Amino acid sequence: MKNIEQHYVRCFSPPSGAAVLAHLRDITINRAVSPDVSDGHLRWYSAQCALVRQIETIISHGRGDKK
């Protein structure tokens, strides 16, 4: 798994990769969801957030960050 973690670090560490990751965070995790959103949309939104968090976690592990 360490090898793929290093690929994530190399992919998302340069300025362009960091900008893409920030954009993904903005359109998922940092986005407010209406309280009247459908159950299906809420599940879809939750899955998107989980994917961005997973990417961030893999990058963190690849950098050797302690959490």
Protein Blocks (a to p, Z undefined) as FASTA:
>chain_A
ZZmmmmmmmmmmpmmlmmmmmmmmmmmmmpccdfkbcfklmmmmmmmmmmmmmmmmmmmm
mnopaZZ
